[in-house]
Amino acid sequence: MERLGSLNLRSTWISLRRRGSSVLGGADESWSTRRNLATSRHQPLDMAILVRPRLLAALAPTFLGCIFSQVTVTAGTPQKAFNLTWKSTNFKTILEWKPIPTDYVYIVEISYGSRDWKSKCFLTADTECDLTDEIVQDVHQTYHARVLSVPQNNTYSKEPPLTNAPEFLPYRDTKLGQPVIQNFKQVGTKLNVTVEDTPTLVRRNGTFLTLRDVFGKDLSYVIFYRREESTGKKPAFTHTNDFFIDVDQGGSYCFSVQAQIQSRKDNKKSPESITVCTDQWRSIMGETLIIVGAVLFVVIVFVTLLSIYLCKRRKGSAGPIRKNSPLRMA
């Protein structure tokens, strides 16, 4: 019985071991299967993690190149000029434009008729160019100008960007400056006013011409005058630089003048001159005389006091000499 019991116990132990092994084996197999499945599931993610840095490294030069090319275009590529505008008054003529250059410069060229382009303001960083010395050579010609944008070293592999300015005819397009009243005089019922004949930079035979020399009878002046206490203005015209106006005797008048070119459609009139009054001139003269008189009075008083002081000083220095003279001692 004991032997049979031991055999049953042994068989039971072996059976338990086998079941445990099968269970453990199944567990091991299950764990291995799950691990392989997990590995197969994460493999694309790992591959993506490995591939993306390589892809970024390959695309980086292209991306950076695009950035640098954009920076280069913005910072160093010549940009086309715009808003070209003529600014001219009494034939003083300047061409202006935009924008302010960055790492590039401008060349201005001018021409008229069939003549070749002439360079002005060569390789300039300014946005204006004085073309007066060119246009005053013949104010009846139509001038053409253009602005070229070039690198600072003036090396460009292709045609530089350029912009053409509007046509400019100095005789027609220059504006008239503010006239100046040179002098005036009121005698009884007559008011005489003379307008200064404004000089220009236009030359003929080496001599500078005035506005009257250039425009002749095409230039006229109008005077607006009124009694000093009144607000209503009266006009009077002249094709010279002198006005002779009938006014009331004893009255004070204020007036201003304006230049005009009747043949023009645009820029016909100048700004009005500064308004002056006849009593204002008298007041100025009176104030001037008062100031001059006061200065002369101060000078006379100073000279008189200085003379008295010097005279007393001489007498004071001469007194001791008389006391110590040989005649005095005798």
DOTOR-570957 format. One record per residue (C-alpha): residue number from 1; residue in one letter; x, y, z. Coordinates in nm, 3 decimals, padded with zeros to 5 digits. Example, Ala and Ser with C-alpha at 12.3 -4.5 7.8 and 13.67 -1.06 7.14 Angstrom:
2
{num = 1, residuo = a, c1 = 01.230, c2 = -00.450, c3 = 00.780}
{num = 2, residuo = s, c1 = 01.367, c2 = -00.106, c3 = 00.714}
This chain:
330
{num = 1, residuo = m, c1 = 00.000, c2 = 00.000, c3 = 00.000}
{num = 2, residuo = e, c1 = 00.274, c2 = 00.235, c3 = 00.083}
{num = 3, residuo = r, c1 = 00.443, c2 = 00.169, c3 = -00.254}
{num = 4, residuo = l, c1 = 00.116, c2 = 00.223, c3 = -00.436}
{num = 5, residuo = g, c1 = 00.064, c2 = 00.548, c3 = -00.251}
{num = 6, residuo = s, c1 = 00.411, c2 = 00.670, c3 = -00.338}
{num = 7, residuo = l, c1 = 00.359, c2 = 00.584, c3 = -00.702}
{num = 8, residuo = n, c1 = 00.034, c2 = 00.779, c3 = -00.709}
{num = 9, residuo = l, c1 = 00.200, c2 = 01.074, c3 = -00.541}
{num = 10, residuo = r, c1 = 00.485, c2 = 01.067, c3 = -00.794}
{num = 11, residuo = s, c1 = 00.248, c2 = 01.049, c3 = -01.089}
{num = 12, residuo = t, c1 = 00.050, c2 = 01.336, c3 = -00.948}
{num = 13, residuo = w, c1 = 00.372, c2 = 01.547, c3 = -00.911}
{num = 14, residuo = i, c1 = 00.477, c2 = 01.469, c3 = -01.267}
{num = 15, residuo = s, c1 = 00.133, c2 = 01.561, c3 = -01.391}
{num = 16, residuo = l, c1 = 00.147, c2 = 01.887, c3 = -01.203}
{num = 17, residuo = r, c1 = 00.492, c2 = 01.968, c3 = -01.345}
{num = 18, residuo = r, c1 = 00.375, c2 = 01.898, c3 = -01.697}
{num = 19, residuo = r, c1 = 00.072, c2 = 02.120, c3 = -01.651}
{num = 20, residuo = g, c1 = 00.288, c2 = 02.393, c3 = -01.505}
{num = 21, residuo = s, c1 = 00.529, c2 = 02.368, c3 = -01.794}
{num = 22, residuo = s, c1 = 00.249, c2 = 02.390, c3 = -02.046}
{num = 23, residuo = v, c1 = 00.105, c2 = 02.685, c3 = -01.863}
{num = 24, residuo = l, c1 = 00.442, c2 = 02.857, c3 = -01.839}
{num = 25, residuo = g, c1 = 00.517, c2 = 02.773, c3 = -02.197}
{num = 26, residuo = g, c1 = 00.187, c2 = 02.920, c3 = -02.306}
{num = 27, residuo = a, c1 = 00.260, c2 = 03.227, c3 = -02.104}
{num = 28, residuo = d, c1 = 00.606, c2 = 03.255, c3 = -02.259}
{num = 29, residuo = e, c1 = 00.462, c2 = 03.203, c3 = -02.605}
{num = 30, residuo = s, c1 = 00.191, c2 = 03.462, c3 = -02.538}
{num = 31, residuo = w, c1 = 00.445, c2 = 03.716, c3 = -02.414}
{num = 32, residuo = s, c1 = 00.668, c2 = 03.653, c3 = -02.717}
{num = 33, residuo = t, c1 = 00.373, c2 = 03.693, c3 = -02.952}
{num = 34, residuo = r, c1 = 00.267, c2 = 04.020, c3 = -02.788}
{num = 35, residuo = r, c1 = 00.623, c2 = 04.151, c3 = -02.798}
{num = 36, residuo = n, c1 = 00.658, c2 = 04.064, c3 = -03.168}
{num = 37, residuo = l, c1 = 00.323, c2 = 04.225, c3 = -03.239}
{num = 38, residuo = a, c1 = 00.419, c2 = 04.537, c3 = -03.051}
{num = 39, residuo = t, c1 = 00.749, c2 = 04.548, c3 = -03.233}
{num = 40, residuo = s, c1 = 00.574, c2 = 04.515, c3 = -03.567}
{num = 41, residuo = r, c1 = 00.331, c2 = 04.793, c3 = -03.467}
{num = 42, residuo = h, c1 = 00.603, c2 = 05.040, c3 = -03.359}
{num = 43, residuo = q, c1 = 00.834, c2 = 04.969, c3 = -03.650}
{num = 44, residuo = p, c1 = 00.684, c2 = 05.240, c3 = -03.881}
{num = 45, residuo = l, c1 = 00.708, c2 = 05.496, c3 = -03.600}
{num = 46, residuo = d, c1 = 01.072, c2 = 05.412, c3 = -03.545}
{num = 47, residuo = m, c1 = 01.135, c2 = 05.431, c3 = -03.917}
{num = 48, residuo = a, c1 = 00.960, c2 = 05.770, c3 = -03.930}
{num = 49, residuo = i, c1 = 01.173, c2 = 05.895, c3 = -03.644}
{num = 50, residuo = l, c1 = 01.480, c2 = 05.786, c3 = -03.833}
{num = 51, residuo = v, c1 = 01.365, c2 = 05.912, c3 = -04.173}
{num = 52, residuo = r, c1 = 01.245, c2 = 06.261, c3 = -04.071}
{num = 53, residuo = p, c1 = 01.584, c2 = 06.393, c3 = -03.953}
{num = 54, residuo = r, c1 = 01.738, c2 = 06.270, c3 = -04.277}
{num = 55, residuo = l, c1 = 01.464, c2 = 06.438, c3 = -04.480}
{num = 56, residuo = l, c1 = 01.507, c2 = 06.766, c3 = -04.290}
{num = 57, residuo = a, c1 = 01.882, c2 = 06.749, c3 = -04.335}
{num = 58, residuo = a, c1 = 01.835, c2 = 06.699, c3 = -04.708}
{num = 59, residuo = l, c1 = 01.584, c2 = 06.987, c3 = -04.741}
{num = 60, residuo = a, c1 = 01.771, c2 = 07.230, c3 = -04.514}
{num = 61, residuo = p, c1 = 02.008, c2 = 07.368, c3 = -04.783}
{num = 62, residuo = t, c1 = 01.717, c2 = 07.434, c3 = -05.018}
{num = 63, residuo = f, c1 = 01.513, c2 = 07.600, c3 = -04.744}
{num = 64, residuo = l, c1 = 01.800, c2 = 07.817, c3 = -04.625}
{num = 65, residuo = g, c1 = 01.885, c2 = 07.904, c3 = -04.983}
{num = 66, residuo = c, c1 = 01.533, c2 = 08.035, c3 = -05.036}
{num = 67, residuo = i, c1 = 01.558, c2 = 08.244, c3 = -04.721}
{num = 68, residuo = f, c1 = 01.896, c2 = 08.389, c3 = -04.813}
{num = 69, residuo = s, c1 = 01.783, c2 = 08.459, c3 = -05.168}
{num = 70, residuo = q, c1 = 01.486, c2 = 08.654, c3 = -05.034}
{num = 71, residuo = v, c1 = 01.712, c2 = 08.850, c3 = -04.798}
{num = 72, residuo = t, c1 = 01.949, c2 = 08.921, c3 = -05.085}
{num = 73, residuo = v, c1 = 01.668, c2 = 09.048, c3 = -05.305}
{num = 74, residuo = t, c1 = 01.544, c2 = 09.272, c3 = -05.028}
{num = 75, residuo = a, c1 = 01.881, c2 = 09.405, c3 = -04.916}
{num = 76, residuo = g, c1 = 02.099, c2 = 09.424, c3 = -05.224}
{num = 77, residuo = t, c1 = 01.897, c2 = 09.400, c3 = -05.545}
{num = 78, residuo = p, c1 = 01.842, c2 = 09.741, c3 = -05.709}
{num = 79, residuo = q, c1 = 01.480, c2 = 09.845, c3 = -05.690}
{num = 80, residuo = k, c1 = 01.305, c2 = 10.043, c3 = -05.960}
{num = 81, residuo = a, c1 = 01.260, c2 = 10.413, c3 = -05.885}
{num = 82, residuo = f, c1 = 00.909, c2 = 10.556, c3 = -05.874}
{num = 83, residuo = n, c1 = 00.722, c2 = 10.885, c3 = -05.822}
{num = 84, residuo = l, c1 = 00.959, c2 = 11.081, c3 = -06.047}
{num = 85, residuo = t, c1 = 00.862, c2 = 11.447, c3 = -06.009}
{num = 86, residuo = w, c1 = 01.000, c2 = 11.772, c3 = -06.151}
{num = 87, residuo = k, c1 = 01.033, c2 = 12.058, c3 = -05.899}
{num = 88, residuo = s, c1 = 01.111, c2 = 12.381, c3 = -06.083}
{num = 89, residuo = t, c1 = 01.073, c2 = 12.747, c3 = -05.981}
{num = 90, residuo = n, c1 = 01.210, c2 = 13.033, c3 = -06.192}
{num = 91, residuo = f, c1 = 01.404, c2 = 12.764, c3 = -06.389}
{num = 92, residuo = k, c1 = 01.577, c2 = 12.626, c3 = -06.079}
{num = 93, residuo = t, c1 = 01.499, c2 = 12.261, c3 = -06.158}
{num = 94, residuo = i, c1 = 01.535, c2 = 11.946, c3 = -05.948}
{num = 95, residuo = l, c1 = 01.418, c2 = 11.592, c3 = -06.028}
{num = 96, residuo = e, c1 = 01.295, c2 = 11.395, c3 = -05.724}
{num = 97, residuo = w, c1 = 01.197, c2 = 11.029, c3 = -05.683}
{num = 98, residuo = k, c1 = 01.159, c2 = 10.738, c3 = -05.440}
{num = 99, residuo = p, c1 = 01.262, c2 = 10.512, c3 = -05.263}
{num = 100, residuo = i, c1 = 01.571, c2 = 10.569, c3 = -05.049}
{num = 101, residuo = p, c1 = 01.820, c2 = 10.307, c3 = -05.175}
{num = 102, residuo = t, c1 = 01.953, c2 = 10.017, c3 = -04.968}
{num = 103, residuo = d, c1 = 02.287, c2 = 09.870, c3 = -05.080}
{num = 104, residuo = y, c1 = 02.245, c2 = 10.018, c3 = -05.428}
{num = 105, residuo = v, c1 = 02.269, c2 = 10.361, c3 = -05.594}
{num = 106, residuo = y, c1 = 02.116, c2 = 10.567, c3 = -05.874}
{num = 107, residuo = i, c1 = 02.230, c2 = 10.718, c3 = -06.202}
{num = 108, residuo = v, c1 = 02.030, c2 = 11.003, c3 = -06.354}
{num = 109, residuo = e, c1 = 02.038, c2 = 11.059, c3 = -06.729}
{num = 110, residuo = i, c1 = 01.893, c2 = 11.348, c3 = -06.928}
{num = 111, residuo = s, c1 = 01.848, c2 = 11.417, c3 = -07.298}
{num = 112, residuo = y, c1 = 01.656, c2 = 11.640, c3 = -07.537}
{num = 113, residuo = g, c1 = 01.589, c2 = 11.628, c3 = -07.907}
{num = 114, residuo = s, c1 = 01.800, c2 = 11.365, c3 = -08.080}
{num = 115, residuo = r, c1 = 02.093, c2 = 11.399, c3 = -07.842}
{num = 116, residuo = d, c1 = 02.245, c2 = 11.105, c3 = -07.655}
{num = 117, residuo = w, c1 = 02.173, c2 = 11.044, c3 = -07.289}
{num = 118, residuo = k, c1 = 02.398, c2 = 11.241, c3 = -07.056}
{num = 119, residuo = s, c1 = 02.474, c2 = 11.106, c3 = -06.708}
{num = 120, residuo = k, c1 = 02.410, c2 = 11.330, c3 = -06.409}
{num = 121, residuo = c, c1 = 02.431, c2 = 11.259, c3 = -06.034}
{num = 122, residuo = f, c1 = 02.640, c2 = 10.949, c3 = -06.107}
{num = 123, residuo = l, c1 = 02.619, c2 = 10.665, c3 = -05.850}
{num = 124, residuo = t, c1 = 02.430, c2 = 10.876, c3 = -05.598}
{num = 125, residuo = a, c1 = 02.245, c2 = 10.755, c3 = -05.290}
{num = 126, residuo = d, c1 = 02.027, c2 = 11.069, c3 = -05.290}
{num = 127, residuo = t, c1 = 01.672, c2 = 11.075, c3 = -05.419}
{num = 128, residuo = e, c1 = 01.701, c2 = 11.406, c3 = -05.601}
{num = 129, residuo = c, c1 = 01.920, c2 = 11.552, c3 = -05.874}
{num = 130, residuo = d, c1 = 01.972, c2 = 11.916, c3 = -05.969}
{num = 131, residuo = l, c1 = 01.936, c2 = 11.942, c3 = -06.347}
{num = 132, residuo = t, c1 = 01.928, c2 = 12.322, c3 = -06.367}
{num = 133, residuo = d, c1 = 02.256, c2 = 12.354, c3 = -06.555}
{num = 134, residuo = e, c1 = 02.117, c2 = 12.126, c3 = -06.827}
{num = 135, residuo = i, c1 = 01.771, c2 = 12.270, c3 = -06.880}
{num = 136, residuo = v, c1 = 01.880, c2 = 12.638, c3 = -06.882}
{num = 137, residuo = q, c1 = 02.082, c2 = 12.577, c3 = -07.197}
{num = 138, residuo = d, c1 = 01.758, c2 = 12.599, c3 = -07.396}
{num = 139, residuo = v, c1 = 01.436, c2 = 12.656, c3 = -07.205}
{num = 140, residuo = h, c1 = 01.226, c2 = 12.600, c3 = -07.518}
{num = 141, residuo = q, c1 = 01.337, c2 = 12.236, c3 = -07.559}
{num = 142, residuo = t, c1 = 01.147, c2 = 11.935, c3 = -07.425}
{num = 143, residuo = y, c1 = 01.368, c2 = 11.736, c3 = -07.190}
{num = 144, residuo = h, c1 = 01.358, c2 = 11.365, c3 = -07.108}
{num = 145, residuo = a, c1 = 01.511, c2 = 11.217, c3 = -06.793}
{num = 146, residuo = r, c1 = 01.537, c2 = 10.869, c3 = -06.643}
{num = 147, residuo = v, c1 = 01.665, c2 = 10.714, c3 = -06.322}
{num = 148, residuo = l, c1 = 01.865, c2 = 10.388, c3 = -06.330}
{num = 149, residuo = s, c1 = 01.910, c2 = 10.166, c3 = -06.024}
{num = 150, residuo = v, c1 = 02.249, c2 = 09.993, c3 = -06.011}
{num = 151, residuo = p, c1 = 02.466, c2 = 09.812, c3 = -05.752}
{num = 152, residuo = q, c1 = 02.716, c2 = 10.022, c3 = -05.564}
{num = 153, residuo = n, c1 = 03.008, c2 = 09.883, c3 = -05.766}
{num = 154, residuo = n, c1 = 02.814, c2 = 09.954, c3 = -06.088}
{num = 155, residuo = t, c1 = 02.839, c2 = 09.592, c3 = -06.203}
{num = 156, residuo = y, c1 = 02.520, c2 = 09.435, c3 = -06.329}
{num = 157, residuo = s, c1 = 02.483, c2 = 09.125, c3 = -06.542}
{num = 158, residuo = k, c1 = 02.164, c2 = 09.245, c3 = -06.706}
{num = 159, residuo = e, c1 = 01.984, c2 = 09.565, c3 = -06.800}
{num = 160, residuo = p, c1 = 01.943, c2 = 09.775, c3 = -06.481}
{num = 161, residuo = p, c1 = 01.594, c2 = 09.875, c3 = -06.368}
{num = 162, residuo = l, c1 = 01.507, c2 = 10.223, c3 = -06.494}
{num = 163, residuo = t, c1 = 01.213, c2 = 10.462, c3 = -06.475}
{num = 164, residuo = n, c1 = 01.136, c2 = 10.746, c3 = -06.714}
{num = 165, residuo = a, c1 = 01.032, c2 = 11.088, c3 = -06.587}
{num = 166, residuo = p, c1 = 00.749, c2 = 11.286, c3 = -06.746}
{num = 167, residuo = e, c1 = 00.849, c2 = 11.523, c3 = -07.025}
{num = 168, residuo = f, c1 = 00.963, c2 = 11.864, c3 = -06.907}
{num = 169, residuo = l, c1 = 00.946, c2 = 12.188, c3 = -07.106}
{num = 170, residuo = p, c1 = 01.104, c2 = 12.460, c3 = -06.890}
{num = 171, residuo = y, c1 = 00.935, c2 = 12.757, c3 = -07.059}
{num = 172, residuo = r, c1 = 00.595, c2 = 12.596, c3 = -07.002}
{num = 173, residuo = d, c1 = 00.644, c2 = 12.396, c3 = -06.681}
{num = 174, residuo = t, c1 = 00.865, c2 = 12.598, c3 = -06.445}
{num = 175, residuo = k, c1 = 00.664, c2 = 12.771, c3 = -06.173}
{num = 176, residuo = l, c1 = 00.681, c2 = 13.143, c3 = -06.108}
{num = 177, residuo = g, c1 = 00.834, c2 = 13.236, c3 = -05.774}
{num = 178, residuo = q, c1 = 00.691, c2 = 13.487, c3 = -05.529}
{num = 179, residuo = p, c1 = 00.753, c2 = 13.839, c3 = -05.664}
{num = 180, residuo = v, c1 = 00.921, c2 = 14.107, c3 = -05.455}
{num = 181, residuo = i, c1 = 00.812, c2 = 14.471, c3 = -05.433}
{num = 182, residuo = q, c1 = 01.131, c2 = 14.663, c3 = -05.493}
{num = 183, residuo = n, c1 = 01.008, c2 = 15.009, c3 = -05.400}
{num = 184, residuo = f, c1 = 00.695, c2 = 15.228, c3 = -05.399}
{num = 185, residuo = k, c1 = 00.607, c2 = 15.591, c3 = -05.357}
{num = 186, residuo = q, c1 = 00.283, c2 = 15.776, c3 = -05.301}
{num = 187, residuo = v, c1 = 00.278, c2 = 16.136, c3 = -05.416}
{num = 188, residuo = g, c1 = -00.057, c2 = 16.309, c3 = -05.391}
{num = 189, residuo = t, c1 = -00.304, c2 = 16.100, c3 = -05.591}
{num = 190, residuo = k, c1 = -00.040, c2 = 15.883, c3 = -05.759}
{num = 191, residuo = l, c1 = 00.092, c2 = 15.554, c3 = -05.624}
{num = 192, residuo = n, c1 = 00.401, c2 = 15.426, c3 = -05.804}
{num = 193, residuo = v, c1 = 00.505, c2 = 15.065, c3 = -05.741}
{num = 194, residuo = t, c1 = 00.803, c2 = 14.883, c3 = -05.891}
{num = 195, residuo = v, c1 = 00.834, c2 = 14.503, c3 = -05.894}
{num = 196, residuo = e, c1 = 01.181, c2 = 14.352, c3 = -05.881}
{num = 197, residuo = d, c1 = 01.285, c2 = 14.188, c3 = -06.208}
{num = 198, residuo = t, c1 = 01.375, c2 = 13.846, c3 = -06.069}
{num = 199, residuo = p, c1 = 01.710, c2 = 13.708, c3 = -06.189}
{num = 200, residuo = t, c1 = 01.730, c2 = 13.348, c3 = -06.317}
{num = 201, residuo = l, c1 = 02.004, c2 = 13.098, c3 = -06.399}
{num = 202, residuo = v, c1 = 01.923, c2 = 13.113, c3 = -06.769}
{num = 203, residuo = r, c1 = 02.218, c2 = 13.257, c3 = -06.962}
{num = 204, residuo = r, c1 = 02.256, c2 = 13.419, c3 = -07.299}
{num = 205, residuo = n, c1 = 02.602, c2 = 13.507, c3 = -07.430}
{num = 206, residuo = g, c1 = 02.742, c2 = 13.453, c3 = -07.081}
{num = 207, residuo = t, c1 = 02.492, c2 = 13.688, c3 = -06.915}
{num = 208, residuo = f, c1 = 02.225, c2 = 13.577, c3 = -06.669}
{num = 209, residuo = l, c1 = 01.873, c2 = 13.668, c3 = -06.778}
{num = 210, residuo = t, c1 = 01.581, c2 = 13.794, c3 = -06.571}
{num = 211, residuo = l, c1 = 01.224, c2 = 13.667, c3 = -06.590}
{num = 212, residuo = r, c1 = 01.140, c2 = 13.965, c3 = -06.812}
{num = 213, residuo = d, c1 = 01.429, c2 = 13.878, c3 = -07.045}
{num = 214, residuo = v, c1 = 01.305, c2 = 13.519, c3 = -07.079}
{num = 215, residuo = f, c1 = 00.927, c2 = 13.572, c3 = -07.104}
{num = 216, residuo = g, c1 = 00.913, c2 = 13.924, c3 = -07.250}
{num = 217, residuo = k, c1 = 00.558, c2 = 14.055, c3 = -07.296}
{num = 218, residuo = d, c1 = 00.425, c2 = 13.709, c3 = -07.206}
{num = 219, residuo = l, c1 = 00.496, c2 = 13.799, c3 = -06.843}
{num = 220, residuo = s, c1 = 00.256, c2 = 14.038, c3 = -06.675}
{num = 221, residuo = y, c1 = 00.192, c2 = 14.155, c3 = -06.321}
{num = 222, residuo = v, c1 = -00.126, c2 = 14.233, c3 = -06.136}
{num = 223, residuo = i, c1 = -00.143, c2 = 14.451, c3 = -05.827}
{num = 224, residuo = f, c1 = -00.419, c2 = 14.420, c3 = -05.567}
{num = 225, residuo = y, c1 = -00.458, c2 = 14.741, c3 = -05.370}
{num = 226, residuo = r, c1 = -00.702, c2 = 14.880, c3 = -05.115}
{num = 227, residuo = r, c1 = -00.734, c2 = 15.159, c3 = -04.865}
{num = 228, residuo = e, c1 = -00.577, c2 = 15.055, c3 = -04.536}
{num = 229, residuo = e, c1 = -00.908, c2 = 15.063, c3 = -04.349}
{num = 230, residuo = s, c1 = -01.095, c2 = 14.878, c3 = -04.627}
{num = 231, residuo = t, c1 = -01.119, c2 = 14.508, c3 = -04.713}
{num = 232, residuo = g, c1 = -01.218, c2 = 14.529, c3 = -05.080}
{num = 233, residuo = k, c1 = -00.929, c2 = 14.491, c3 = -05.326}
{num = 234, residuo = k, c1 = -00.895, c2 = 14.649, c3 = -05.670}
{num = 235, residuo = p, c1 = -00.675, c2 = 14.495, c3 = -05.942}
{num = 236, residuo = a, c1 = -00.451, c2 = 14.673, c3 = -06.189}
{num = 237, residuo = f, c1 = -00.240, c2 = 14.513, c3 = -06.463}
{num = 238, residuo = t, c1 = 00.086, c2 = 14.590, c3 = -06.636}
{num = 239, residuo = h, c1 = 00.310, c2 = 14.422, c3 = -06.894}
{num = 240, residuo = t, c1 = 00.612, c2 = 14.595, c3 = -06.742}
{num = 241, residuo = n, c1 = 00.748, c2 = 14.593, c3 = -06.388}
{num = 242, residuo = d, c1 = 00.599, c2 = 14.932, c3 = -06.294}
{num = 243, residuo = f, c1 = 00.254, c2 = 15.039, c3 = -06.176}
{num = 244, residuo = f, c1 = 00.111, c2 = 15.393, c3 = -06.181}
{num = 245, residuo = i, c1 = -00.217, c2 = 15.395, c3 = -05.991}
{num = 246, residuo = d, c1 = -00.461, c2 = 15.679, c3 = -05.923}
{num = 247, residuo = v, c1 = -00.552, c2 = 15.691, c3 = -05.553}
{num = 248, residuo = d, c1 = -00.722, c2 = 15.934, c3 = -05.317}
{num = 249, residuo = q, c1 = -00.502, c2 = 16.208, c3 = -05.183}
{num = 250, residuo = g, c1 = -00.403, c2 = 16.169, c3 = -04.820}
{num = 251, residuo = g, c1 = -00.521, c2 = 15.810, c3 = -04.803}
{num = 252, residuo = s, c1 = -00.306, c2 = 15.519, c3 = -04.690}
{num = 253, residuo = y, c1 = -00.302, c2 = 15.213, c3 = -04.916}
{num = 254, residuo = c, c1 = -00.198, c2 = 14.850, c3 = -04.883}
{num = 255, residuo = f, c1 = -00.113, c2 = 14.631, c3 = -05.181}
{num = 256, residuo = s, c1 = 00.046, c2 = 14.308, c3 = -05.308}
{num = 257, residuo = v, c1 = 00.153, c2 = 14.191, c3 = -05.654}
{num = 258, residuo = q, c1 = 00.136, c2 = 13.864, c3 = -05.847}
{num = 259, residuo = a, c1 = 00.312, c2 = 13.743, c3 = -06.163}
{num = 260, residuo = q, c1 = 00.113, c2 = 13.583, c3 = -06.445}
{num = 261, residuo = i, c1 = 00.174, c2 = 13.414, c3 = -06.781}
{num = 262, residuo = q, c1 = -00.153, c2 = 13.423, c3 = -06.974}
{num = 263, residuo = s, c1 = -00.040, c2 = 13.183, c3 = -07.249}
{num = 264, residuo = r, c1 = -00.017, c2 = 12.890, c3 = -07.005}
{num = 265, residuo = k, c1 = -00.289, c2 = 12.642, c3 = -06.917}
{num = 266, residuo = d, c1 = -00.120, c2 = 12.536, c3 = -06.593}
{num = 267, residuo = n, c1 = 00.111, c2 = 12.718, c3 = -06.352}
{num = 268, residuo = k, c1 = -00.021, c2 = 13.050, c3 = -06.480}
{num = 269, residuo = k, c1 = 00.012, c2 = 13.246, c3 = -06.157}
{num = 270, residuo = s, c1 = 00.276, c2 = 13.295, c3 = -05.891}
{num = 271, residuo = p, c1 = 00.207, c2 = 13.327, c3 = -05.518}
{num = 272, residuo = e, c1 = 00.122, c2 = 13.681, c3 = -05.411}
{num = 273, residuo = s, c1 = 00.396, c2 = 13.897, c3 = -05.270}
{num = 274, residuo = i, c1 = 00.407, c2 = 14.016, c3 = -04.912}
{num = 275, residuo = t, c1 = 00.147, c2 = 14.287, c3 = -04.850}
{num = 276, residuo = v, c1 = 00.290, c2 = 14.630, c3 = -04.772}
{num = 277, residuo = c, c1 = 00.125, c2 = 14.960, c3 = -04.680}
{num = 278, residuo = t, c1 = 00.226, c2 = 15.319, c3 = -04.748}
{num = 279, residuo = d, c1 = 00.183, c2 = 15.422, c3 = -04.382}
{num = 280, residuo = q, c1 = 00.381, c2 = 15.114, c3 = -04.286}
{num = 281, residuo = w, c1 = 00.672, c2 = 15.251, c3 = -04.484}
{num = 282, residuo = r, c1 = 00.637, c2 = 15.586, c3 = -04.315}
{num = 283, residuo = s, c1 = 00.618, c2 = 15.415, c3 = -03.977}
{num = 284, residuo = i, c1 = 00.930, c2 = 15.215, c3 = -04.057}
{num = 285, residuo = m, c1 = 01.112, c2 = 15.530, c3 = -04.165}
{num = 286, residuo = g, c1 = 00.999, c2 = 15.708, c3 = -03.849}
{num = 287, residuo = e, c1 = 01.113, c2 = 15.422, c3 = -03.628}
{num = 288, residuo = t, c1 = 01.444, c2 = 15.412, c3 = -03.812}
{num = 289, residuo = l, c1 = 01.499, c2 = 15.783, c3 = -03.759}
{num = 290, residuo = i, c1 = 01.413, c2 = 15.747, c3 = -03.390}
{num = 291, residuo = i, c1 = 01.660, c2 = 15.461, c3 = -03.348}
{num = 292, residuo = v, c1 = 01.934, c2 = 15.646, c3 = -03.537}
{num = 293, residuo = g, c1 = 01.871, c2 = 15.961, c3 = -03.331}
{num = 294, residuo = a, c1 = 01.888, c2 = 15.766, c3 = -03.007}
{num = 295, residuo = v, c1 = 02.216, c2 = 15.605, c3 = -03.107}
{num = 296, residuo = l, c1 = 02.365, c2 = 15.941, c3 = -03.205}
{num = 297, residuo = f, c1 = 02.253, c2 = 16.091, c3 = -02.874}
{num = 298, residuo = v, c1 = 02.419, c2 = 15.810, c3 = -02.676}
{num = 299, residuo = v, c1 = 02.740, c2 = 15.850, c3 = -02.878}
{num = 300, residuo = i, c1 = 02.745, c2 = 16.227, c3 = -02.823}
{num = 301, residuo = v, c1 = 02.689, c2 = 16.188, c3 = -02.448}
{num = 302, residuo = f, c1 = 02.962, c2 = 15.923, c3 = -02.427}
{num = 303, residuo = v, c1 = 03.212, c2 = 16.138, c3 = -02.617}
{num = 304, residuo = t, c1 = 03.131, c2 = 16.442, c3 = -02.399}
{num = 305, residuo = l, c1 = 03.175, c2 = 16.252, c3 = -02.073}
{num = 306, residuo = l, c1 = 03.496, c2 = 16.093, c3 = -02.198}
{num = 307, residuo = s, c1 = 03.635, c2 = 16.436, c3 = -02.292}
{num = 308, residuo = i, c1 = 03.551, c2 = 16.577, c3 = -01.947}
{num = 309, residuo = y, c1 = 03.713, c2 = 16.279, c3 = -01.777}
{num = 310, residuo = l, c1 = 04.034, c2 = 16.307, c3 = -01.980}
{num = 311, residuo = c, c1 = 04.052, c2 = 16.682, c3 = -01.920}
{num = 312, residuo = k, c1 = 04.021, c2 = 16.642, c3 = -01.541}
{num = 313, residuo = r, c1 = 04.279, c2 = 16.365, c3 = -01.544}
{num = 314, residuo = r, c1 = 04.529, c2 = 16.592, c3 = -01.722}
{num = 315, residuo = k, c1 = 04.472, c2 = 16.871, c3 = -01.473}
{num = 316, residuo = g, c1 = 04.516, c2 = 16.630, c3 = -01.183}
{num = 317, residuo = s, c1 = 04.849, c2 = 16.502, c3 = -01.318}
{num = 318, residuo = a, c1 = 04.975, c2 = 16.858, c3 = -01.380}
{num = 319, residuo = g, c1 = 04.910, c2 = 16.985, c3 = -01.020}
{num = 320, residuo = p, c1 = 05.204, c2 = 16.816, c3 = -00.835}
{num = 321, residuo = i, c1 = 05.447, c2 = 16.925, c3 = -01.105}
{num = 322, residuo = r, c1 = 05.368, c2 = 17.290, c3 = -01.034}
{num = 323, residuo = k, c1 = 05.429, c2 = 17.245, c3 = -00.659}
{num = 324, residuo = n, c1 = 05.774, c2 = 17.099, c3 = -00.709}
{num = 325, residuo = s, c1 = 05.885, c2 = 17.337, c3 = -00.987}
{num = 326, residuo = p, c1 = 06.213, c2 = 17.540, c3 = -00.938}
{num = 327, residuo = l, c1 = 06.024, c2 = 17.871, c3 = -00.949}
{num = 328, residuo = r, c1 = 05.800, c2 = 17.761, c3 = -00.667}
{num = 329, residuo = m, c1 = 06.101, c2 = 17.667, c3 = -00.450}
{num = 330, residuo = a, c1 = 06.272, c2 = 18.003, c3 = -00.509}
